[in-house]
Amino acid sequence: MDAAEERLDARWVRAWCERGGATVVRATGESHQAADALVDLTPIPSDLATLYWVLAEARLPDGRSVHPPATVAALFREHGEIEIPGEQPALVFATTADGHPCALSGSGRVWQATSPSTTGQFDLLASSLREFLEIRR
């Protein structure tokens, strides 16, 4: 399945939430406003917008955390876009259990920092946000 076929839709995200395994906080009017404010601040990948339409944040079974949109906006204000050589600019939206930032690029790929810093090297973690959510470690 290529990245275009893996694009998120709200129905898939809702089904993923229902499957369990992750602790999710469903989207609210407040989180939708925060997501809208994030979009006003910087263009975000469409998959992230879809994710935030359904949920506000999540804790995955392996300890990774998908940040709420207000946190993503704060991280963007502090660090800006993440530059990854040969890749479209990326936005930090999650953190690993050991505190390493995860960034979603405009191409839809998810990258993980090799250290707890946003200024270090990022390695490819998943070919899509959907794959990122399905990783079982």
TACORMO-V40028 format. One line per field, one symbol per residue. phi: phi as a letter, one per 40 degrees, with the letter a starting at -180 (. if undefined). A space follows every 10 residues. Layout:
phi=???
This chain:
phi=.cdcccdcbd cccccccccg gbcbbccbdc cccccccccc cacbddcccc dcccbcaabc dcgcbcccdc ccccccccbg cccbdgbcdb bcbaacccgc cbbbcccgcb bbccacbcbc cbbcbacacd cdccdbb
